[in-house]
Structures are given as C-alpha cells and as structure tokens.
C-alpha cells in the first residue's frame, strides 16, 4: 500500500475580502428578494403589485384592505397608485 502524501495547505489572505463578499451578497439578495436596485431610492408611488410586494401580501389581500378603506388609492391618470407613506402608516399601525 502506498502512503498518500499530503500537500501543505496554503493560506492566502485578502484584507477586506470578507466585507466585500458580504456587501455584494447582501446587495444581490436585496435585488432578488424585492426586485429593486439597492442604489435607487424607493418610489413615492407604488403600483398595486409593487405595494403588495412591499407589504409582503398577495394582491387580493391588498385589494381587500383597499375596499375596506384601510389603504387609500390615488389615481394617476387612470392608473391606481398607492403612496409609500400610506403603506408605511398601515405597517406602523399594525393593521396588516
């Protein structure tokens, strides 16, 4: 039986590599999870689909809250939009 020789392990250190990788992973996860660019500010108005994602509810649940008057809708032309401040107020009041 032949003896298996072990190669000496090599340790290479890159200062700041762990922080860089952590930041890149966090940015990628944020972009994938919320479909937004972390470098871009959040919009003032959301579409109904975006508002549902923001609240982490399905669109039907969001529409239920709109019908109940818990969340107000603003019309921009003929398109329904919801103000971010309206969504934040709803989250703070714990009505969802």
Protein Blocks (a to p, Z undefined) as FASTA:
>chain_A
ZZdddddddddddehklmmmmmmmmmmmmmmmnopafkbccdfbdcfklmmmmnopafkl
mmmmmmnopaccddehjaccddfklmmmmmmnopZZ
